[in-house]
Amino acid sequence: KYLVWGNKDLKSCIENGIPNNKIEVLGSTFYDKIFHNKIPSYTKSDNSVLFATDFKSLHTMESITVEWMKKYELIINSVYNATMKHDKKLVIRPHPQKDIGEKQIAKKLDPQIKVVLGGSILPLIKSSSLVVVTDVSSVMVEAMILNKPVISIRVNPDYDDFFAGNPNTCLRTDIEDFENNLSKILENEEFRNLLLKKQKIFLDENIVNQGSASINLIKFLDNL
């Protein structure tokens, strides 16, 4: 049997020749606890923008050049400047064990920028107004589950097909348009709510048994 998260995976498996009776749609046990920790999308205490990035995962070692590092610093700089214009604090969370000097980059910009290495990212998501990622990250899903708007900054064009095939994923933007999109989410309630609605559609399409996947997996295994 092939165990998949949701109906979109089911459709993909069938299209690739796997018989329907060989597939079980059970959801994701990994996200069960997060689904049980849903919170209101926005409160007045949400005074930060969380920038979660995994720069090294986007490139092979050969492609991590001085030019790419300069571009990465420019992205951090742009996110910081846009965040400050909205009187928000910037919190940077590099992927654990994959930081490439974000603390040093942040210190040059503003010693008040908080860079968090290690530990659970969930408290950071919960206390943020929105979450920013580079391209694709599991943090996107965690933030969507916790009902936070997500912006994906386009770094690697190889991910364009993923976003084209998943129009409800989140808000995808080039860094040049980041400030404008950040403003729309923070200042336009209708725009923000529409984005949250689209993100919920993405979750419903891709993850069934939200919060109860573990129970369904156990039942499935008991019946083997």
N, C-alpha and C positions, 0 to 999 in steps of 0.2 A: 504493500500500500504506500502511496505517496501522501504525506500529510502536508497540507498547505494552510496558509493564513486566512485566505478570503476568496471571494468569488472571482476576483480578477486573476488570481493565481490559477484557479480552477479552469477558467476560460483559456488561459495561456497553455496550460498542460494539455487540454483537449486538442487545441490547435496544433500542438506539437506531437500528436499521435498517441497520447496516453489515454487508455480507455476510461470512461467516466467511473466505472465500477472499481477502478483501481486507485481512486482518489478520495481522500477524506478531508473535508473542509472543517478545520477545528479551531482556527484562530491562533493567537500568539500567547503562549504562557508567559513569555518575558514581560509583556506589558500589562498583565492582569492587575498587579498592585497599583500601577499608575492610573489605570482606569478607575480604581476605587478612591483615588485622591483628587478627583476633579474639583476644580475651584472656580469661582466667578472669574470671568475673563479679565476684568480690570477693576482695581480699587485705587483709591487716592494714595495708598501707601506704596503702590508700584512705581517707584521713582527711578528705575534703572533700565538700561537697555543691555541685554546679555548678548555678547558676541562670542559664539562657540565655533571654534575653527579647528580643522584637522588638516593643516597645510600639506604635511608630508604625504598624506594618503592620496593626494591628488596627482602626485608626480613620481616618476622613477628617480633614483638618485642622480642619474645623468641629466635630468631636466631641471634639477634644483640649481639654478644659476644665479649669478649676481643680479642679472636683469629681473628674474622672477622674485628674488628677495626684495628688490626695490619696489616692485609692483605690490608685493604683500604689505610692505610698510606704508605704501600709499593708500591701500585699502583701509588699514587700521586708522590712519590719519583721517581719512574721509569719514569713516564711521564715527570717530571721536568728534570731529567738528560738527557733524550733523546732529549728534546726540546733545552736545552742549547748547546748541541753538534752541533746544526744547527744554532746557533746564533739567536734563536727566543725567544721571551718573552712568558712566560706561563701566561694565564689568566684562573682562575678557576671560574666557575659559578655553585654553588650548586643550586638545585631546591629551589625556593622561599619558605620560611618558613620551609625548611627541612634540613638546614645545621646542621652538627654535629661537628662543630669545625674546619672547613677547614681553617679559618683564622689563627688559632693557629698552625695547622699543617704546613701551608705554611710559617708562620713566622719563624719556626724552620729551614726550608730548606733555605729560602732566603727571606729577608724582601721586596725584589723587586717584588716578585710574587703578581700579582693583583688578589684579590678575590672580586667578585662583587655579592652583595646580593640584589635582587629585581630589578625592572625596566625591560624594554624590552631587550630580548636577541639578537634581530636582529642586532643592531649596532655592537655587539661583534662578531657575525657570519660574518658580512660583512667585518670587519677589520682583519679577521683571514686568515691564509694560509690554515688551515683545522680545522675540528672539531672532538673532541674525546668525546665519550660517554661511559658509562658503560652499557653493554647489550642493552636494548631497551629504546628509549626515543622519544617523539614527536620532540625533537630538531633535531633528525636525518632527519626527513622529511623537517623541515624548512631549514636546511643546504643544503640538496639536491636541494630544490627549488632554493636556492640562488647560486647553482652551486659550492658548496664547497665539497671537498672530505671528507668523513666521515670514522672514524675508531671506531669500537665498541670493547671495551675490554671485553673479556669473564670473567664474575664474577660468574653468576648463570647458571649452565648447563641446567636448565629448559627451557631456551630460545634457546637451540640448534636446536630444531625442527622448530622453527620459521625461523631461518636463513637457515636451510636446505631446507625449502619450499619456501624461497625467496632468491635465489642465487644472485640476482642483488641488494640486499638491500644496502650493503656497505661492507667495508673490516672488517671482524671479526677476532680477534686475541687474543691469550693468552698474558698475560703481558710479558712473557718471550720473545716473538717475536715482541713486540711492537716497539722497537727501529729499528729493521730491516725494518718493514713495513713503519714506519714513514720516514725512509731514502729513500725508494723506491718512495714514493709519492712526496717528496720534491726534489729528485735528478733525477728521471727518468720521463721525460715528457710523454713518450709513456705509461708507467704504469699509471701515473696520469690520462691521457686522457681516457684510457680504463676504469678506475674506474668510471670516470664521465659519460661515455657512459652507463655503466651498471646501475648507479644510475638513469639516465634518463629513462631507460627501466622500472625500478621499479616504477617510478612516473607515467609513461604512462599506466602501467598495473593496477595501483591501484587508480588513480585519473583522472577522465574525466573532461571535461569542465574547464580546468585549467585557473583560473582567471575569469571565467564567471559562476561559480556554483550558485552564488546568483541570477543572472538574470534568470537562468534556473529554480531555485527553485520557484521564484516568478511566472514565466509563468506556471509552473506546478500547483501551488496553485490557480491561477486565473482560471484554466480550470477544477477545481474540481466541 
